[in-house]
Amino acid sequence: MYSKRRFKLSMFILPATLCGFTALLWWSPPAVHLSALFDPIAFALVAGGTALVAILRSGPETFCYSIRSLMKRHEPYALKQEQLAAEFTAMAGIARRSGLVALEFHPVEDPFTARCLAHLVDGADEERLAAILDRELMELDAANTNAIDAWQGVVDLAPAIGLIGTLIGLVGLLGQLNDPQAIAPALAIALLTTLYGAVISNIIAIPVLARLRRLLAADFDHKLMIAEGLKALARGEGPRRMRETLMPLSAATPTLTLVKNSAP
């Protein structure tokens, strides 16, 4: 009950904060008009430069992997754990009745599970399967680390690109001192690029990085559970033992009832 209330509250805080911030900008008299804070050239310089340097720094594959991880549908961890326990319990029942070879035609949606299950069906024992799982998990951990580093690069690069835009604007300003009409655009680029760099880094990239860390950590924990289930299949554990292995906290409800002692 508490987790559900906390989840609903967290879903309410963000829209309420955005609405309050928008109302503050709308009704309060700012020192400058809001339209003066938007310059397409300055924004294209900072956003495009940050994206280009970040992709060159981390590679397009790593950046695409991070975007896919952010856009992928993520179910609650408890629900994923329950579904995984049910799936491996069913596979343990099939393996006990017909052997591990019967799992060759068992439908598996997760690519990680399908790859490692194929090795198990082909005759890999527990030791060999453990080595395969360790290699797969190491590759996954390396990919996750690179994805996090890619967005950490965005956090670090955006202010620097904004500073470069400021220097470009100042150079243009110094070269146009004789033309009063050209001073304002150059000065706008000089000031707004620093603003855009700070906004991209602190308001966009840092929240994305925090969300990516949470999602990748939850996905890695899920893969660890899959690895434990596959090792249990290799050991030949039955359905009941399989569920206890994957969900150790879901034991049966106790049959004893504690009664408060009363003094005679």
PEJOUR-V949959 format. One record per helix or strand of 3 or more residues. SS is the DSSP state (hx for helix, st for strand). FROM is the first residue (numbers start at 0). TO is the last residue. Records with the same first field share a line. If there is no record, write none. Layout:
# PEJOUR-V949959
SS->FROM-TO + FROM-TO
This chain:
# PEJOUR-V949959
hx->1-26 + 33-36 + 39-57 + 59-70 + 76-97 + 99-104 + 110-120 + 125-174 + 179-234 + 238-245
